Amino acid sequence: MHLSEFHWPVGCLEIRKLFGNSNCKLSSLDLSVNEITDEGIKHLSEALTNSNCKLNSLNLSDNHITDEGIKHLSEALTNSNCKLSSLKLSGNEITDEDEGIKHLSEALTNSNCKLSSLDLSYNTITDEGIKHLSEALTNSNCKLSSLDLSGNGITDESIKHLCEALTNRNCKLSSLDLSHNETTDVGIMHLSDALTNSYCQLSFLNLSSNNTITVEGCSHVANSSGNIQNTTQSALYECHNQRATKKTFWTNAVSAVNRVSALLILIEFILYLGTGKKRKEVHGRLTVFERSSKCSSPAKPAQEPEGQDSQQERNVENRISCNTRT
C-alpha cells in the first residue's frame, strides 16, 4: 500500500485505527515522500505496538523525521507486538546531536526487535553515530543482515568502527551500502582486512561514488573479497568505473571546447582576410574615383577674372594632362 498524497498527521491517526482492527492484513506500507513529521510518527509507533498490527515492512523515507520521531520508533521496535523486519528512513533529519541514532542502536540490541533490514541513507549521521551502530551490530540480539548508510558523509574513522563490528562473531551483516560517502583508501584498507576475517559474513558491498577512492583502493578490496559473490565484485569496481567515467566526460568536454575555440579562431581569421581584401578593393575604387573626379572637375576660377578664351584654354590643358596620366 502506497499513500503518497495524504493529509498528515491526521492521516496517521486513521492508520493507527486501521491497524487496530483485527481484519486488517496489511504487511507492507509505503509512506515515503510525505509530511508525516514527528507527530505523525508518534501515532504510527503506537499502531506498531498493537497486537492486531501485522506490518513487517515500513517505508518512511523523505518525511522530515527528526531524532524525536526516531525516539518514538525505537520504543515501538522494542515492543514484543511489533513485527517490523524492514524499515526505511532514508532522506530524513536523523543526527547524532539529539541521540536519535543512539536510541535506534539501543533498540537493535533488544531481544524483541525483529529488524533485519535498515535503511539510514542520506541523513546526517557522523562518526559518533556510526560508533553506536557498530556496537549494536556486535550484540547477539541484533538481527540486522542489511544496512544502508549511503550519502551520510562517512569518513575513514567510521569505516574503522564498522570493520571492528564486521569481524565480530555476533555480527550478521551480509549486505552493506557505503556509497556516496567520503571514504578514502585508508578506510578501504580497513575493509580489506575485515573481508579476509573468517567471521565477516558480507556478500554484498557497495562503495560507488566515494570520489576519494583510487584504483589502488578498489584493488585492495577486490583482492580481499574471497567471501564476496562474483555479482558483488562488479559493484566493488563501480567506484573506479564511475571515477573513470567522470574523467572521460571531462576530458571529452575539454577536447570539445578546444575544438570549438579553434574553429572560432579559424572563422575569425577568414573574416579578417576577407575584410582586408575588401578594404583593398574599396581603397582602389576610391583612388580611381578621386582621379576621375579630379579629371572631370572644372578648373578653379582665378582670383582675378579671366577672359573666356583663356578659361577654355585652361580646360583643354587639364584634359590633355589627364589623358596623359591614364
C-alpha positions as a LaTeX table, in Angstrom:
\begin{tabular}{lrrr}
\hline
Residue & $x$ (\AA) & $y$ (\AA) & $z$ (\AA) \\
\hline
Met1 & 0.00 & 0.00 & 0.00 \\
His2 & 1.43 & 3.35 & $-1.07$ \\
Leu3 & $-0.06$ & 6.59 & 0.32 \\
Ser4 & 1.96 & 9.30 & $-1.39$ \\
Glu5 & $-0.58$ & 12.13 & $-1.03$ \\
Phe6 & $-2.43$ & 12.12 & 2.25 \\
His7 & $-3.21$ & 14.69 & 4.92 \\
Trp8 & $-0.74$ & 14.27 & 7.78 \\
Pro9 & $-0.58$ & 13.83 & 10.75 \\
Val10 & $-4.37$ & 13.39 & 10.81 \\
Gly11 & $-3.91$ & 10.52 & 8.37 \\
Cys12 & $-1.62$ & 8.77 & 10.85 \\
Leu13 & $-4.45$ & 8.73 & 13.38 \\
Glu14 & $-6.60$ & 6.91 & 10.85 \\
Ile15 & $-3.78$ & 4.45 & 10.12 \\
Arg16 & $-3.46$ & 3.77 & 13.83 \\
Lys17 & $-7.15$ & 2.90 & 13.95 \\
Leu18 & $-6.75$ & 0.76 & 10.83 \\
Phe19 & $-4.00$ & $-1.38$ & 12.32 \\
Gly20 & $-6.01$ & $-1.78$ & 15.49 \\
Asn21 & $-8.62$ & $-3.70$ & 13.52 \\
Ser22 & $-8.12$ & $-7.46$ & 13.56 \\
Asn23 & $-9.43$ & $-7.73$ & 9.98 \\
Cys24 & $-6.59$ & $-5.57$ & 8.58 \\
Lys25 & $-4.00$ & $-7.81$ & 6.91 \\
Leu26 & $-1.54$ & $-5.17$ & 5.65 \\
Ser27 & 2.04 & $-6.41$ & 5.91 \\
Ser28 & 3.81 & $-3.69$ & 3.87 \\
Leu29 & 3.24 & 0.07 & 3.91 \\
Asp30 & 4.99 & 2.82 & 1.90 \\
Leu31 & 4.60 & 6.33 & 3.33 \\
Ser32 & 7.63 & 7.88 & 1.64 \\
Val33 & 7.79 & 11.49 & 0.43 \\
Asn34 & 5.06 & 12.91 & 2.64 \\
Glu35 & 4.85 & 15.39 & 5.50 \\
Ile36 & 4.38 & 12.94 & 8.35 \\
Thr37 & 6.83 & 14.66 & 10.75 \\
Asp38 & 7.48 & 13.58 & 14.35 \\
Glu39 & 3.85 & 13.99 & 15.43 \\
Gly40 & 2.67 & 11.52 & 12.80 \\
Ile41 & 5.47 & 9.10 & 13.74 \\
Lys42 & 4.18 & 9.07 & 17.30 \\
His43 & 0.78 & 7.79 & 16.12 \\
Leu44 & 2.38 & 5.25 & 13.76 \\
Ser45 & 4.58 & 3.95 & 16.58 \\
Glu46 & 1.51 & 3.37 & 18.71 \\
Ala47 & $-0.04$ & 1.42 & 15.82 \\
Leu48 & 3.05 & $-0.80$ & 15.53 \\
Thr49 & 2.69 & $-1.90$ & 19.14 \\
Asn50 & $-0.89$ & $-3.05$ & 18.65 \\
Ser51 & $-1.26$ & $-6.82$ & 18.81 \\
Asn52 & $-3.51$ & $-6.76$ & 15.71 \\
Cys53 & $-0.87$ & $-4.99$ & 13.58 \\
Lys54 & 0.71 & $-7.37$ & 11.05 \\
Leu55 & 3.06 & $-4.85$ & 9.42 \\
Asn56 & 6.55 & $-6.17$ & 8.75 \\
Ser57 & 7.78 & $-3.62$ & 6.17 \\
Leu58 & 7.57 & 0.17 & 6.55 \\
Asn59 & 8.97 & 2.92 & 4.30 \\
Leu60 & 9.19 & 6.37 & 5.93 \\
Ser61 & 11.76 & 7.94 & 3.61 \\
Asp62 & 11.74 & 11.72 & 2.99 \\
Asn63 & 9.30 & 12.76 & 5.70 \\
His64 & 11.24 & 15.34 & 7.75 \\
Ile65 & 11.56 & 12.94 & 10.65 \\
Thr66 & 13.97 & 14.15 & 13.33 \\
Asp67 & 15.60 & 12.47 & 16.33 \\
Glu68 & 12.40 & 12.99 & 18.32 \\
Gly69 & 10.45 & 10.83 & 15.90 \\
Ile70 & 13.22 & 8.20 & 15.92 \\
Lys71 & 12.88 & 8.00 & 19.69 \\
His72 & 9.19 & 7.03 & 19.34 \\
Leu73 & 10.02 & 4.46 & 16.65 \\
Ser74 & 12.79 & 2.97 & 18.77 \\
Glu75 & 10.40 & 2.44 & 21.67 \\
Ala76 & 7.96 & 0.70 & 19.32 \\
Leu77 & 10.67 & $-1.62$ & 17.97 \\
Thr78 & 11.36 & $-2.94$ & 21.47 \\
Asn79 & 7.72 & $-3.89$ & 21.97 \\
Ser80 & 7.00 & $-7.59$ & 21.66 \\
Asn81 & 3.93 & $-6.89$ & 19.48 \\
Cys82 & 5.97 & $-5.05$ & 16.85 \\
Lys83 & 6.62 & $-7.30$ & 13.85 \\
Leu84 & 8.71 & $-4.93$ & 11.69 \\
Ser85 & 11.62 & $-6.60$ & 9.94 \\
Ser86 & 12.30 & $-3.92$ & 7.32 \\
Leu87 & 12.48 & $-0.18$ & 7.99 \\
Lys88 & 13.45 & 2.59 & 5.54 \\
Leu89 & 14.32 & 6.01 & 6.98 \\
Ser90 & 16.23 & 7.45 & 4.02 \\
Gly91 & 16.36 & 11.21 & 3.44 \\
Asn92 & 15.20 & 12.38 & 6.86 \\
Glu93 & 16.81 & 14.57 & 9.52 \\
Ile94 & 18.36 & 11.92 & 11.76 \\
Thr95 & 21.53 & 13.09 & 13.53 \\
Asp96 & 23.85 & 12.30 & 16.41 \\
Glu97 & 23.21 & 15.55 & 18.26 \\
Asp98 & 19.88 & 14.64 & 19.87 \\
Glu99 & 20.80 & 10.96 & 20.20 \\
Gly100 & 18.40 & 9.68 & 17.55 \\
Ile101 & 20.92 & 7.09 & 16.36 \\
Lys102 & 21.76 & 6.17 & 19.94 \\
His103 & 18.09 & 5.36 & 20.68 \\
Leu104 & 17.84 & 3.33 & 17.47 \\
Ser105 & 21.05 & 1.43 & 18.24 \\
Glu106 & 19.78 & 0.55 & 21.69 \\
Ala107 & 16.56 & $-0.75$ & 20.15 \\
Leu108 & 18.55 & $-3.01$ & 17.82 \\
Thr109 & 20.10 & $-4.75$ & 20.82 \\
Asn110 & 16.74 & $-5.50$ & 22.38 \\
Ser111 & 15.66 & $-9.12$ & 22.12 \\
Asn112 & 12.16 & $-8.06$ & 21.00 \\
Cys113 & 13.48 & $-6.12$ & 17.99 \\
Lys114 & 12.99 & $-8.10$ & 14.75 \\
Leu115 & 14.63 & $-5.67$ & 12.29 \\
Ser116 & 16.79 & $-7.42$ & 9.71 \\
Ser117 & 16.95 & $-4.61$ & 7.15 \\
Leu118 & 17.59 & $-0.93$ & 7.95 \\
Asp119 & 17.98 & 1.98 & 5.52 \\
Leu120 & 19.54 & 5.12 & 7.03 \\
Ser121 & 20.84 & 6.60 & 3.79 \\
Tyr122 & 21.05 & 10.36 & 3.22 \\
Asn123 & 20.73 & 11.52 & 6.80 \\
Thr124 & 23.32 & 13.35 & 8.91 \\
Ile125 & 25.00 & 10.51 & 10.72 \\
Thr126 & 28.59 & 11.20 & 11.76 \\
Asp127 & 31.40 & 9.09 & 13.22 \\
Glu128 & 29.77 & 9.14 & 16.66 \\
Gly129 & 26.52 & 7.73 & 15.32 \\
Ile130 & 28.34 & 5.02 & 13.35 \\
Lys131 & 30.14 & 4.07 & 16.54 \\
His132 & 26.79 & 3.44 & 18.29 \\
Leu133 & 25.54 & 1.39 & 15.33 \\
Ser134 & 28.74 & $-0.65$ & 15.20 \\
Glu135 & 28.45 & $-1.51$ & 18.87 \\
Ala136 & 24.86 & $-2.62$ & 18.29 \\
Leu137 & 25.97 & $-4.91$ & 15.44 \\
Thr138 & 28.22 & $-6.83$ & 17.83 \\
Asn139 & 25.34 & $-7.59$ & 20.18 \\
Ser140 & 23.99 & $-11.14$ & 19.95 \\
Asn141 & 20.40 & $-9.82$ & 19.98 \\
Cys142 & 20.93 & $-7.68$ & 16.86 \\
Lys143 & 19.38 & $-9.35$ & 13.80 \\
Leu144 & 20.43 & $-6.87$ & 11.11 \\
Ser145 & 21.62 & $-8.51$ & 7.91 \\
Ser146 & 21.26 & $-5.48$ & 5.60 \\
Leu147 & 22.37 & $-1.92$ & 6.37 \\
Asp148 & 22.32 & 1.10 & 4.04 \\
Leu149 & 24.48 & 4.05 & 5.16 \\
Ser150 & 24.96 & 5.72 & 1.78 \\
Gly151 & 25.06 & 9.51 & 1.50 \\
Asn152 & 25.98 & 10.26 & 5.11 \\
Gly153 & 29.47 & 11.70 & 4.67 \\
Ile154 & 31.02 & 8.69 & 6.40 \\
Thr155 & 34.78 & 9.00 & 6.92 \\
Asp156 & 37.60 & 6.52 & 7.46 \\
Glu157 & 37.05 & 6.69 & 11.23 \\
Ser158 & 33.50 & 5.39 & 10.77 \\
Ile159 & 34.78 & 2.65 & 8.46 \\
Lys160 & 37.17 & 1.57 & 11.19 \\
His161 & 34.29 & 1.17 & 13.68 \\
Leu162 & 32.23 & $-0.77$ & 11.13 \\
Cys163 & 35.12 & $-3.10$ & 10.34 \\
Glu164 & 35.54 & $-3.91$ & 14.01 \\
Ala165 & 31.88 & $-4.93$ & 14.05 \\
Leu166 & 32.18 & $-6.97$ & 10.82 \\
Thr167 & 34.90 & $-9.09$ & 12.34 \\
Asn168 & 32.84 & $-9.86$ & 15.43 \\
Arg169 & 31.31 & $-13.32$ & 15.56 \\
Asn170 & 27.91 & $-11.87$ & 16.57 \\
Cys171 & 27.64 & $-9.60$ & 13.51 \\
Lys172 & 25.14 & $-10.95$ & 10.95 \\
Leu173 & 25.54 & $-8.29$ & 8.24 \\
Ser174 & 25.61 & $-9.74$ & 4.74 \\
Ser175 & 24.82 & $-6.52$ & 2.83 \\
Leu176 & 26.41 & $-3.12$ & 3.41 \\
Asp177 & 25.95 & 0.03 & 1.30 \\
Leu178 & 28.62 & 2.72 & 1.82 \\
Ser179 & 28.19 & 4.55 & $-1.48$ \\
His180 & 28.23 & 8.37 & $-1.81$ \\
Asn181 & 30.36 & 8.94 & 1.28 \\
Glu182 & 33.84 & 10.35 & 2.00 \\
Thr183 & 35.80 & 7.13 & 2.34 \\
Thr184 & 39.42 & 7.13 & 1.18 \\
Asp185 & 41.97 & 4.40 & 0.53 \\
Val186 & 42.72 & 4.38 & 4.28 \\
Gly187 & 39.18 & 3.21 & 5.01 \\
Ile188 & 39.43 & 0.72 & 2.16 \\
Met189 & 42.47 & $-0.83$ & 3.82 \\
His190 & 40.39 & $-1.41$ & 6.97 \\
Leu191 & 37.67 & $-3.02$ & 4.86 \\
Ser192 & 40.20 & $-5.22$ & 3.09 \\
Asp193 & 41.41 & $-6.58$ & 6.42 \\
Ala194 & 37.83 & $-7.17$ & 7.60 \\
Leu195 & 36.86 & $-9.04$ & 4.43 \\
Thr196 & 39.61 & $-11.58$ & 4.99 \\
Asn197 & 38.38 & $-12.31$ & 8.51 \\
Ser198 & 36.58 & $-15.63$ & 8.89 \\
Tyr199 & 33.78 & $-14.03$ & 10.95 \\
Cys200 & 32.90 & $-11.49$ & 8.24 \\
Gln201 & 29.65 & $-12.55$ & 6.52 \\
Leu202 & 29.43 & $-9.78$ & 3.89 \\
Ser203 & 28.28 & $-10.96$ & 0.48 \\
Phe204 & 27.35 & $-7.52$ & $-0.89$ \\
Leu205 & 29.37 & $-4.30$ & $-0.52$ \\
Asn206 & 28.67 & $-1.06$ & $-2.40$ \\
Leu207 & 31.48 & 1.53 & $-2.46$ \\
Ser208 & 30.42 & 3.51 & $-5.52$ \\
Ser209 & 30.76 & 7.30 & $-5.71$ \\
Asn210 & 33.34 & 7.65 & $-2.96$ \\
Asn211 & 35.32 & 10.14 & $-5.03$ \\
Thr212 & 38.48 & 9.85 & $-2.93$ \\
Ile213 & 38.90 & 6.11 & $-3.52$ \\
Thr214 & 41.57 & 5.36 & $-6.11$ \\
Val215 & 42.12 & 2.35 & $-8.33$ \\
Glu216 & 44.63 & 1.07 & $-5.78$ \\
Gly217 & 41.98 & 1.13 & $-3.04$ \\
Cys218 & 39.49 & $-0.78$ & $-5.18$ \\
Ser219 & 42.15 & $-3.34$ & $-6.00$ \\
His220 & 42.80 & $-3.95$ & $-2.30$ \\
Val221 & 39.12 & $-4.69$ & $-1.70$ \\
Ala222 & 38.84 & $-6.89$ & $-4.78$ \\
Asn223 & 41.89 & $-8.92$ & $-3.76$ \\
Ser224 & 40.44 & $-9.41$ & $-0.29$ \\
Ser225 & 36.93 & $-10.32$ & $-1.39$ \\
Gly226 & 37.24 & $-14.08$ & $-1.36$ \\
Asn227 & 33.95 & $-14.41$ & 0.53 \\
Ile228 & 32.12 & $-11.98$ & $-1.70$ \\
Gln229 & 30.00 & $-13.24$ & $-4.58$ \\
Asn230 & 31.06 & $-12.61$ & $-8.17$ \\
Thr231 & 28.00 & $-10.45$ & $-8.77$ \\
Thr232 & 29.12 & $-8.18$ & $-5.95$ \\
Gln233 & 32.70 & $-7.88$ & $-7.12$ \\
Ser234 & 31.42 & $-5.87$ & $-10.07$ \\
Ala235 & 29.88 & $-3.47$ & $-7.54$ \\
Leu236 & 33.30 & $-3.06$ & $-5.92$ \\
Tyr237 & 34.77 & $-1.87$ & $-9.19$ \\
Glu238 & 31.87 & 0.52 & $-9.72$ \\
Cys239 & 33.66 & 3.16 & $-7.65$ \\
His240 & 36.58 & 3.05 & $-10.07$ \\
Asn241 & 34.32 & 2.86 & $-13.12$ \\
Gln242 & 32.39 & 5.95 & $-12.07$ \\
Arg243 & 35.59 & 7.86 & $-11.50$ \\
Ala244 & 36.83 & 6.75 & $-14.92$ \\
Thr245 & 33.51 & 7.78 & $-16.48$ \\
Lys246 & 33.70 & 11.22 & $-14.87$ \\
Lys247 & 37.31 & 11.63 & $-16.01$ \\
Thr248 & 36.39 & 10.60 & $-19.56$ \\
Phe249 & 33.44 & 13.01 & $-19.55$ \\
Trp250 & 35.55 & 16.00 & $-18.53$ \\
Thr251 & 38.33 & 15.03 & $-20.94$ \\
Asn252 & 35.84 & 14.88 & $-23.80$ \\
Ala253 & 34.30 & 18.16 & $-22.67$ \\
Val254 & 37.68 & 19.93 & $-22.65$ \\
Ser255 & 38.51 & 18.48 & $-26.09$ \\
Ala256 & 35.17 & 19.70 & $-27.44$ \\
Val257 & 35.77 & 23.19 & $-26.06$ \\
Asn258 & 39.24 & 23.25 & $-27.61$ \\
Arg259 & 37.83 & 22.22 & $-30.99$ \\
Val260 & 35.17 & 24.90 & $-30.86$ \\
Ser261 & 37.75 & 27.52 & $-29.86$ \\
Ala262 & 39.99 & 26.51 & $-32.76$ \\
Leu263 & 37.06 & 26.71 & $-35.16$ \\
Leu264 & 36.11 & 30.18 & $-33.92$ \\
Ile265 & 39.71 & 31.37 & $-34.34$ \\
Leu266 & 39.75 & 29.99 & $-37.91$ \\
Ile267 & 36.45 & 31.72 & $-38.74$ \\
Glu268 & 37.73 & 34.97 & $-37.29$ \\
Phe269 & 40.93 & 34.68 & $-39.35$ \\
Ile270 & 38.97 & 34.04 & $-42.56$ \\
Leu271 & 36.73 & 37.02 & $-41.84$ \\
Tyr272 & 39.80 & 39.12 & $-41.20$ \\
Leu273 & 41.31 & 38.12 & $-44.54$ \\
Gly274 & 38.02 & 38.81 & $-46.31$ \\
Thr275 & 37.76 & 42.20 & $-44.63$ \\
Gly276 & 41.34 & 43.07 & $-45.66$ \\
Lys277 & 40.65 & 42.13 & $-49.29$ \\
Lys278 & 37.51 & 44.21 & $-49.35$ \\
Arg279 & 39.41 & 47.07 & $-47.79$ \\
Lys280 & 41.98 & 46.96 & $-50.61$ \\
Glu281 & 39.23 & 46.84 & $-53.24$ \\
Val282 & 37.46 & 49.82 & $-51.69$ \\
His283 & 40.74 & 51.70 & $-51.44$ \\
Gly284 & 41.45 & 51.01 & $-55.13$ \\
Arg285 & 38.00 & 52.14 & $-56.16$ \\
Leu286 & 38.34 & 55.32 & $-54.12$ \\
Thr287 & 41.68 & 56.06 & $-55.80$ \\
Val288 & 40.19 & 55.67 & $-59.30$ \\
Phe289 & 37.19 & 57.72 & $-58.25$ \\
Glu290 & 39.42 & 60.52 & $-56.94$ \\
Arg291 & 41.40 & 60.55 & $-60.16$ \\
Ser292 & 38.29 & 60.61 & $-62.33$ \\
Ser293 & 36.74 & 63.28 & $-60.17$ \\
Lys294 & 39.84 & 65.39 & $-60.47$ \\
Cys295 & 39.95 & 64.95 & $-64.25$ \\
Ser296 & 36.29 & 65.73 & $-64.77$ \\
Ser297 & 36.11 & 68.68 & $-62.38$ \\
Pro298 & 36.42 & 72.18 & $-63.95$ \\
Ala299 & 39.42 & 74.32 & $-63.12$ \\
Lys300 & 39.19 & 76.57 & $-60.14$ \\
Pro301 & 38.44 & 80.13 & $-61.08$ \\
Ala302 & 41.32 & 82.52 & $-60.79$ \\
Gln303 & 41.38 & 85.12 & $-58.16$ \\
Glu304 & 41.18 & 87.70 & $-60.85$ \\
Pro305 & 38.62 & 87.44 & $-63.64$ \\
Glu306 & 39.97 & 85.99 & $-66.83$ \\
Gly307 & 38.76 & 86.16 & $-70.32$ \\
Gln308 & 36.61 & 83.45 & $-71.90$ \\
Asp309 & 39.37 & 82.37 & $-74.25$ \\
Ser310 & 41.94 & 81.86 & $-71.53$ \\
Gln311 & 39.46 & 79.78 & $-69.48$ \\
Gln312 & 38.77 & 77.43 & $-72.41$ \\
Glu313 & 42.48 & 77.02 & $-72.99$ \\
Arg314 & 42.99 & 76.05 & $-69.35$ \\
Asn315 & 40.27 & 73.38 & $-69.55$ \\
Val316 & 41.81 & 71.88 & $-72.69$ \\
Glu317 & 45.19 & 71.69 & $-70.97$ \\
Asn318 & 43.66 & 69.88 & $-67.99$ \\
Arg319 & 42.04 & 67.27 & $-70.29$ \\
Ile320 & 45.27 & 66.65 & $-72.10$ \\
Ser321 & 47.11 & 66.24 & $-68.75$ \\
Cys322 & 44.54 & 63.70 & $-67.52$ \\
Asn323 & 44.66 & 61.66 & $-70.73$ \\
Thr324 & 48.42 & 61.53 & $-70.44$ \\
Arg325 & 48.24 & 60.13 & $-66.85$ \\
Thr326 & 45.66 & 57.47 & $-67.70$ \\
\hline
\end{tabular}
